[in-house]
Amino acid sequence: MLGIECDQRLVLDDQDTLDLPGPLTEHHCRPAFPPPWNAPCSRPLPADEHNACRTVFVACQQKDFGSDEVPAPQAKSREAQRIAKLLARAGVASRREIERMIAERRIAIDGTVVETPATLVESLHGVTVDGRPVKPPAPARLFRYHKPAGLLTTERDPKGRPTIYDRLPKGLPRLMPVGRLDLNTEGLLLLTTDGELKRALELPRTGVPRTYRARAYGNVTQAQLEELIHGVEIDGVRYGSIDANLERRTGANVWIELTLAEGKNREVRRVLEHLGLRVSRLIRTSYGPFALADLPAGAVDEVRQHDLVVFRNTLKSAPPRAQLGEGDRDAKRRGGGAAPRPRAGGGQPSPPLRSGPLQRSPDGKGSPSPRRRRGKEPK
């Protein structure tokens, strides 16, 4: 006979159950029809679950209880994801490091060792790393770091060279770099606690622009730089559209600003070398709306949570990355400057975001960048 029980789920008979999601609160469910099915549930339920419970009982009342037919529950289940992805999102380690930990048999689910990073799970409940339960993912955090030249963007180096992790201030959460800056490149490096945010910022399809300032030895014209807007192929590698502007000449050197939306290895250096230039200094000045500004070398600060949420919302709604059109290039040649580059989300360009410093470098000195001069080729 149909029975009633509300110990985390409503039992319709011996075989069919309806899961009731969500936390339990002080509200008792009473089906609105005569005994024996009008007994109160033994556990308190919130109002929305009360209504769901009532609906199921009404549906049952309309059926022949002598048969085995029971209305099928419509439970909502979370989509299963690869365990390596969820652990990275929880800030345990990078996906590559997690794959190594799985190979070392350090990760388990309910005591059973995970054999492959492709294992699918709906949550991290019951997952342990080195025998310790994994905490649910905390809200994503994003930090600006002014990386000095001479540091590797990696956790460890087999050759023993210094890395960014050797120089980061103490007391920070476990952080993953967004993209990389090579050994001799300095400037803005974003660090995050969230693997999903890291990937979204890195993918070329999201079109998040990165801006660099390069000092290079040699001669180049603005017309040559403007040709990079079409992209260029070098030694069989295709590099995408680059918005490049000649800022000024200082003796035998030139300062060039370049904005691109991908992060191939040593891309800026190789493209400028292709134009006959030799790069002597390379600084990343912004990544999306986040700017290096006056953050001193070696210092770190955290992006405000509000700014991060706003940015992630625009990232989700961003249209495919647009290319600079012929009309925009013609405007530049007439001296009017390029049209504003489209931002993620398709809105109007906004000033780069920055926040107060979390910790400054010991000497308190910054590494100011030369002022930007766009639109006209310096004399």
N, C-alpha and C positions, 0 to 999 in steps of 0.2 A: 504494500500500500504506500501511496505517496506520503513522504514524511517531511518534516521541517527541521532544519538545523542551520544555525548561522555562526558557526565557528570558523570565521574567515571566508567561508563560502557557503552558498545555499545549496543543500542537497535535495534534488528533486526526486530521485529514487536511488536505488543501490548502485546504479551505474552512471547516471548522468548528473553532472554538476555544473554550476554556473559560478565562475570566479567573480568576486566582488572586489574591484580595485580600490585603492586609496586608503587613507587612514580612517579608523573608526572614531566616531564622536558620539556625544550623548543624544541619540535619537533612536527610538525603537520602531521597528517595522511591524505593522499589524495588517495582514492581508484583509481586504474588505469583503469577505464572504463567510458563510456560516461554518461551524465546526464540521469536521475536525481540522480544517485548514486555517482557522483564524487565530491560532495560538501565537503569542508574541515571540519574536526571535530572541534567542538567548544572548545575543551580543548587540550593543548599540551600533547604529548605522547613521551616516550623514543623510541629509534629505535626498540627494540625487540617487544614492543607492537604495533608499527607501522606495523611491518611485520605480526604479528598475526592478526591485523585488516585487512590488505590487503588480507591475505589468506582467511579469512571468507567472504569478499566481493567477491573475485574471485569464491569461492565455491557457493555463492548465485547467481552469474551471470549465472552459468551453470545450474541452476534449473529453473523450471516453477514458476514464481512469482505469478501466479494465484492460486497456491495451498497453503496449509497451511504448507507444509513441509519446515523446516528450518534446516540447519546443527546443530547438537547438540554441544553445547559448551563443551570443555574439561577443566573444571576449576579444579585447584589443591586446595584441602582443607586440612587444618592441622588436624592431628589426635586429636580427643577429648580425654582429660585426666581428671582424678578425680580432683576436685577443691582443695581437701586437698593436693594433690601432688604438684600442681602448686604453691599454696600458700607457702608450705614448701620450694620449690625451690627458690621462691622469697625472702626467708629469713624472712617471717612474723612470723613464729613460727615453732615448731616441728609439725609433723602430729598429734601426740596425743593432743597437745595443741590446734591445729586448730579444731580437732573434738570436744573438749570441748567448743571452741568459737562458733562453729556451734550450739551445743546444747543450748548455751546461747543466740542464735538468734542475734549474733553480726555481721554476715557476710551476705551480700546481693548482688544480681546481678540486676543491673538496678532498684534498689529500692525494689526488691522482696526478701524476706528473704530466705536464703538457708536452706532447711530442713534436708539435709543429706550430709555427707562428700563424698558420692559416686556420687554426681552431676557431670555430665560430661560437660566440657567447652573446647573450643579451645584456648582461651587466657584469660587473666585477665582483658580485656577491660570491663568496667562497673562494676567490682567487687569492693566492698567497705568493709572495716573493721571498725566497730564503726563509720560508716558514712564517713570515709576518703578513697579516691581512693587508690588502691594498685598500687605502681610503678612497671614497668616491671622489671623482674629479672636482676640484675647487674651481671657482670662476677663473677664466683665463686672465693672465696678467702679461703686460708688455712693458719692456724697459728699453730706454735708449742708452747706448754705450758708445763713448768716443774711443774707438780702437786706435791705439798708437801704431805706427809702423814698427815692424820687427816682431810681431806676435802672430802665431798661427791661429786660425779659427777652427780649432779642433780640441777635443777633450784631452788627448794625449798624443805625443809624438814619439815614434820609435827612435828617432835620432836625438831625443832629449832637448829639442829646441823649445823655447818658452812659448806658451799658449795663452789665450785670453783668460783661461780658467786659473792660471797662475797669478794673474793680476787683478781679477775681479774682487771687489770688497767682500769682506766676510759678512755672514748673516743674510745673504740673498737666498731665495728658494732655488731649487734645481732649474736651471735655465738652458734653453736650446737656442742656438743662433738661427736667425732667419737668413738663409743664404750664407755666403762666405765672402770674406775679404781676404785676398792673398797676403802673403807675408809682408810685402812692402807697400800695401795699400792701407790708408788710414781713413778715419772719419766715422760716419754713423753706421753702427751695427745694431740691429734690433735683436733683442733677446726675449724669449717668451717661455711661459710655463706650459703652453698648450700646443700639442702636436698638430691638431687640426688647424689652428690659426697659423702656425708656421707654414704648413703646406699651402694654405689659401694665399698667403702672402708671396710665396715663391713661384706658384704656377704661372707660366706666361699667359694662359687664357684669361686670368683675372685682370691682366693689364695694369698691375700696380706699377707706376713709374718709379725708376731709380735715377737720381741725378748725381753726376760726378763733375768735379773740376780737375782738369789735368794741366800740368805744366810740362811742356814738351820742347825739345830742341829741334829746330828746323823751320821751314817755311811752308805755309798753307794758306789758301784763300778761303773766304766765306763761301764762294761758289763751290769749291771742292767739298767743303763740309756739308753744304746743303744737299749734295748728291747722296749723302748717307741716309736721307729720309726714305729712299727706295730700298734700303738694305744693301748688303754687299756679301759676295761669296769669296772666301779666302781659304786657299788650300783645301777645297772641297767642303768647307763648313759654311753654311748659310747663316748670316747674322741678320736679324730683323731691323725694322725701321729705327733710326737714331736721329733725334733732333739735336743737331750740333751747332754751336755758335762760337765764333771767334771773339773773345772778350778784349784782349789787349796783347801788345807785344812788349817784352822787357828784354832789351838787348837781343841776344840770339834765341831767346825763348818766346813761346806764345802760351797764353792761358786760354783754355777751351772749356766750355761747359757742354756736357752731353747728357741727354735724357733718353732712356731706353726702358723697355718693359720686359726684358728677359735677363737672365743672369748666367750666360755661358761662361766657362772658365776663361779668365783673362781677356774677356771680350773687348773692353775699352782699349787696353794696351795693344792688342792685335790689330784692331781697326785703325788706330792711329799710326802704328808701324807700317801698315799697308799704304798709308798716305805719305810715307817717308819721314815720319816724325819719331823721335826717341823720347819716351816718357820718362821724366825724372821725378815726378811727384804726382800721386793720384789720391784724391780725397772724395769720398762719398758724402754729399751734403744733405741729401734727403732720400726718404724711402716712402712713397705714397705721401700722405699729408704730414708725416713725421719728419722734422728737420733737425739737423745737427745744431744749428744756430750757434750760441756762444757756450755750449757745453765744453768744459775743459778736457784736454786729452787725459784719458784714463778714468774719467768720471762716469757715473751711472745715475740715471734717474728714471722714475716710473711714470709711464703715461697714465693720465687720469682715467679712471674706469669709465666715466661718462664719454670721454673722447674715444675710447676703445670700442664701446658699444655702438656709438654713432657710426664709426668707421666700418665695423663688421656688418651693420645693417645696409650701408651703401654697397659694400662688397657683394652681399647676397643679391642685390637688385641690379648689379652693374650689367649693362649691355655688352656685347662682344666689343673688344678693343678696336677703336676706330683708327684709321691711318690719316695722316695729314694730307689733305687734298691739294690738287693743283692750285686752286684759288689761294690757299694759305701760303704756298710757296711763292706765288706771284706777289702776294702782299709783302713778304719778307724782302723780295728783290727790289720792291719799290721803296724800301726803307721803313715800311710801316710796322715791321715786326711780325712774328707768327701769330696766328690765332691762338687763344688759350688752349692748352692741351686738355683733352677731356679727362675728367677725373672719374675714379670708380664711382658708379652710381649715376653718371650722366649729368650731375648737377654742375653748378658754376664752380670754377676753381676757388679754393679757399686758402687762406694763409696756412703755412705749415704749423702743425701742432707741436707744442713743447710744454713741459711742466717744470716745476721747481726741482733743483738737484737733490738727489738722495745722498750722494757723497761726492765731494769734489776731489780732484787730485791734490796731493800733499802741498805742492807749491802754489796752488790756487790760480795758476795761470792757464789761460786758454790757448787755443791755436787758431786765431782768427783767420778767416779766408779772405782773399781779395774780393772787393766789391764786384757785383755782377754788372756787366754792361751788355745789354742785348740790342739786337736790331741792326746796328751798323758795325762795319769792320773798322777796327782801330787803325789810325794812321801810323 
